[in-house]
Amino acid sequence: MKKVMFIASTGGHLAELLQLKSLFPKYDSCLITEKTKSNVKLQEHYPKVSYLIYGTKDHPFSYPFKLIGNCFKSVYLYLKYHPDYIVTTGAHIAGPMCCIGKIFGSKIIFIETFANIYSKTMTGKLLYPIADIFIVQWESLLKLYPKAHYEGWIY
């Protein structure tokens, strides 16, 4: 059975990723997100959930430290699960994990967020060159990501 890691930051990115929850039981899957009060309840529904440190760029002093901490924790979680595939909708916690996965031979599947119709996201810019499959939810984004696959909305 293929090992699949599903990873997304909390909020809208996680809400989008959870639209794919019907795929979770079809694989040896794990879910990675940020640890927040609302996300702790995910353990009640999904057997393999791990958490990274919640951080936002709105806090410029603490964010770099949390990002560095998440990079180290991402290496640990990657080695713990060692997925064949990493599926993500972004954002910042997904970038380091996907880069680690690419180094170790995992296939990267990136789904650009539904929220962006006409512009690239920071994570999209970072992962477009290394993603094995790059999916957009708006046809207009094919102009910005010419090698992407338009698959419609995941909602």
N, C-alpha and C positions, 0 to 999 in steps of 0.2 A: 504494500500500500504506500502510495506517495505521501511524503511529509510536506505539509503546507503551513506556512506561517502567515497569518493575517495580522497586519499591523496598521494602526492609525492613531493619530492624536485624538484627544477627547473632543467632544462636541460634534460638529457637522461632519467632519472627516470620519469619525467613528460611526455616526448614524448611517452614513453612506456604506461603509464597509459591512455593517450589520445587515444590510439588504441582501448580502450574499450568504447569510447564515445557513441557508438550506444546503450549501456546499460543504459546510464544516464537517458533518458526519460522514461524508463520502471519502474523506481523507484522514490520515493521521495528522490532525490539525491542532494548532495552538493559536491563541489570540493574545496580542500584545497591545497595550494602550497605556495611557498615563494614569497614575493613581490619583483619583479624586473621590470625593464622598459618593458621588453617583455611580462611579465605575466599579467600586468595590463589590456591588451587588451582581456584577457579571459572573462572579464565581458560582453563583447559585444556578446559572443556566449553562455555563460552559466549563467543562472539566479542566481544561488546560488554559488558564489565563495567567499572564504575568504582567507586571506593571513596571513602567519606567517613571522617572521623576517628572512631575508636572511642572512645566515652566512656560513662560511666554516672553516674547521679545518686548513686551510692554514694560518689563522690569530689566532695563539694560545692565544693571550692576550684577544681579544674581543669575541672569540667563546664561552667560558664558560658563559659569561654574556648573550649572545644572546640565548644560549641553555636554560638557566634558564628562561629568558623572554618568550621563546617559550613554555616552560612547563606550565607556568601560563596561557598564551593565549590559549594553547591547552585545558586546563580544561574549560575555558570559552566557546570555540567553541564546545567542546563535549557537554556541558550542553545546549548550544543553539540549536544544531541539534539532539542530543540524538539518534544516529543511531543504527539500529539493526545490521548492518554489517559495517565493515571498510575494504575497499579494498585498498591495497597499493603495490607499486613497490619499495618503499624505498625513500630516505635514511634517513638521521639523523632526519628530522622533523617527520617522520613516527613512529619512535620508541616510543617516549613519548606518542603520541596520541593512539597508539595501546595498550600500557600498561594501560593508563587511561580507554580505552574502555573495556579492559579485566576485570578490577576491577568493572566496572559498568554493565557488562553482555553483551556487544556487541560481536558478532562473528567476528573473525579476519581472513581475507583472505590475505595472503602474496604471492606475485609473485616475485620470485628471479630474479634479473636483467638479461637481455639477455647478458650483457657484460661479465659476469663471466661464464666460461665454466668448469673450473677445480678447482675453489677455492670458499670458502664461503665469503660472504660479512659480514661486521660488523653488519649491520641491520639484515641480515639473521641469524647470530649466536644468536642475541638477541631475535628475534621473533620466531624462530623455536620451542622452547619449549612451547610457549603460543598460537601459531596460530592454529585455528580450521581447516583451510585448508592451506597447504603450497605447492605452485606450483613452479616447476622448468621448465625452458625453454630448458634445455639441458639434455639429458638422462644420461650423464656422472655425473651429480650432484646427481643422486640417490644414488651413493656410499657414498656421504658426508651427504646427508639428506635421510636416508632410509625410513622414513614415508611420504616423499613428493609424490606429484602427478606429473608425467610428462605429460604435456599437449601440448607440442610443443611451437612454437614461437607465440607471440601475434602480431607480425608484419605481 
